[in-house]
Amino acid sequence: MAVEAREPVTVLSPRSREQLLAELRRVGAECDAYWNRFPEREFLAPLGPAWSPADNVRHLLKSARPVALALRLPRFLLRLLFGRASRPSRPFEQLRADYRAALAAGAGAGPFAPRPQPAPVDPEGWRAGLMRRRARAWADLVAQAEHWSEADLEACRLPHPLLGRLTVREMLLFTLYHEVHHVGNVARRTAGA
């Protein structure tokens, strides 16, 4: 398995269902630890014109929840809605490259961007609530993924706003990379501050 370098949290390139589930658990825990390292003021503060660490967490939460929800749906319904996969899943490295190319071409978060909101009255309580929601959403994603067989990960598809229809395996690989991508963005911006 290849290692994704250049990011504070790395993704090993999972090939099997078991490796994918292990990576989902590990990356979720490491990202959670990364976000929790920020002092309160830095967690809420925008990084220049870019989102604050809190906004990044809100964005990741907004994008992971629909995946977990889709994984709850019956397989036949997903095939009816989005068709049956006609090709094998791309490996992690190719999916990462395709996502980076979409970003380089100007793609953005669109409806998955965090909405502007006023400063919380109780920053500590607000942050604790956000991080609880993030942990629950990630745990739900992993729990739902555990119910998918190797064959179903390849057979069913889900829509992605930038990458088109992905196999469920590809969507889970994307979700892994998306997490470390945002951690990496924040790490680079805070290092340059």
C-alpha positions in Angstrom: 0.0 0.0 0.0 1.3 3.4 -1.0 1.4 6.3 1.5 0.0 9.7 0.7 2.7 12.1 1.8 2.5 15.9 2.1 -0.5 15.8 4.4 -0.4 15.9 8.3 -2.7 12.9 8.2 -1.9 10.3 5.7 -4.1 7.8 3.8 -2.8 4.4 3.0 -4.1 3.3 -0.3 -6.7 0.7 0.7 -7.5 -2.0 -1.8 -9.7 -4.4 0.1 -12.9 -3.8 2.0 -11.1 -4.6 5.3 -8.3 -2.1 4.5 -10.9 0.5 3.6 -12.8 0.1 6.8 -9.5 0.2 8.8 -8.5 3.4 7.0 -11.9 5.0 7.7 -11.5 4.3 11.4 -7.9 5.4 11.6 -8.2 8.6 9.5 -11.4 9.6 11.4 -9.6 9.3 14.7 -6.5 11.2 13.5 -8.5 14.0 11.9 -10.5 14.3 15.1 -7.3 14.6 17.1 -6.0 17.2 14.7 -9.0 19.4 14.9 -9.1 19.1 18.7 -5.5 20.4 19.0 -6.5 24.0 18.1 -6.9 26.5 20.9 -10.5 27.9 20.9 -9.7 31.3 19.4 -7.6 29.7 16.5 -10.3 27.1 15.8 -12.9 29.8 15.2 -10.7 32.3 13.4 -10.7 32.5 9.6 -7.3 31.8 8.0 -7.0 35.0 6.0 -9.6 34.8 3.2 -10.0 31.0 3.8 -12.3 29.1 6.1 -11.5 28.8 9.7 -10.7 25.3 11.1 -14.2 25.2 12.4 -15.6 26.0 9.0 -13.6 23.2 7.5 -15.1 20.8 10.1 -18.6 22.1 9.3 -17.9 21.5 5.5 -16.6 18.0 6.2 -19.6 17.2 8.3 -21.9 18.5 5.6 -20.3 16.3 3.0 -19.9 13.1 5.1 -23.5 12.9 6.3 -25.1 12.4 2.9 -22.7 9.5 2.2 -23.7 7.8 5.4 -27.3 8.4 4.6 -26.9 6.9 1.1 -25.2 3.8 2.6 -28.4 3.1 4.5 -30.5 2.8 1.4 -31.3 -0.5 -0.1 -28.8 -1.6 -2.8 -31.6 -2.0 -5.4 -32.7 1.6 -4.8 -29.2 3.0 -5.4 -28.9 0.9 -8.6 -32.4 2.2 -9.7 -31.5 5.8 -8.9 -27.8 5.9 -10.1 -27.3 2.8 -12.3 -25.1 -0.1 -11.9 -21.4 0.4 -12.1 -20.0 -0.4 -15.5 -16.3 -0.3 -14.7 -14.2 -1.3 -11.7 -13.4 1.4 -9.1 -10.4 3.6 -9.7 -7.6 3.1 -7.2 -7.2 5.7 -4.5 -4.3 7.4 -6.3 -6.3 8.0 -9.5 -9.4 9.2 -7.6 -7.1 11.7 -5.6 -5.6 12.9 -8.9 -9.0 13.4 -10.5 -10.2 15.4 -7.5 -7.1 17.5 -7.5 -7.6 18.2 -11.2 -11.2 19.2 -10.7 -10.0 21.7 -8.0 -7.3 23.0 -10.2 -9.9 23.6 -12.9 -11.8 25.9 -10.5 -14.3 23.5 -8.8 -15.5 24.5 -5.4 -17.6 23.3 -2.5 -20.8 24.8 -3.9 -23.8 23.8 -1.7 -21.5 22.0 0.7 -19.7 25.2 1.7 -20.4 26.1 5.3 -22.9 29.0 5.6 -21.7 32.1 7.3 -22.8 32.3 10.8 -22.4 34.8 13.7 -19.8 34.2 16.4 -21.1 31.7 19.0 -22.2 33.1 22.3 -20.5 30.1 24.0 -17.5 29.2 21.8 -16.4 26.3 24.0 -19.9 24.7 24.1 -20.4 25.4 20.4 -17.1 23.7 19.5 -17.9 20.7 21.8 -21.2 20.3 20.0 -19.7 20.6 16.6 -17.0 18.0 17.4 -19.6 15.6 18.9 -21.7 15.9 15.7 -18.5 15.3 13.6 -17.6 12.2 15.7 -21.2 10.8 15.4 -21.3 11.4 11.6 -18.0 9.7 11.1 -18.9 6.8 13.3 -22.2 6.5 11.4 -20.3 6.5 8.1 -18.0 3.7 9.3 -20.9 1.7 10.7 -22.9 1.9 7.5 -19.8 1.0 5.4 -19.4 -2.1 7.5 -22.7 -3.5 6.1 -21.4 -3.4 2.5 -19.8 -6.4 0.9 -16.8 -6.3 -1.4 -19.1 -6.9 -4.4 -21.6 -4.3 -3.4 -18.9 -1.6 -3.0 -18.1 -2.2 -6.7 -21.7 -2.7 -8.0 -23.5 0.4 -6.7 -22.9 4.0 -7.5 -23.5 7.4 -5.8 -23.4 10.8 -7.4 -20.5 13.2 -6.6 -21.0 16.9 -7.3 -17.5 17.2 -8.9 -16.5 13.7 -10.0 -19.8 12.4 -11.4 -21.1 9.0 -10.5 -18.7 7.0 -8.3 -18.8 3.5 -7.1 -19.5 3.2 -3.4 -15.9 2.2 -2.9 -14.8 5.3 -4.8 -17.1 7.5 -2.7 -15.6 6.1 0.5 -12.0 6.6 -0.9 -13.0 10.2 -1.8 -14.3 10.8 1.7 -11.0 9.6 3.2 -9.0 11.9 0.9 -11.4 14.8 1.4 -10.8 14.6 5.2 -7.0 14.7 4.8 -7.1 17.3 2.1 -8.8 19.7 4.4 -6.5 18.9 7.3 -3.6 19.6 4.9 -5.0 22.9 3.7 -5.5 24.1 7.3 -2.0 22.9 8.3 -0.4 24.7 5.4 -2.3 27.9 6.1 -1.6 27.9 9.8 2.1 27.2 9.1 2.2 30.2 6.8 0.5 32.5 9.3 
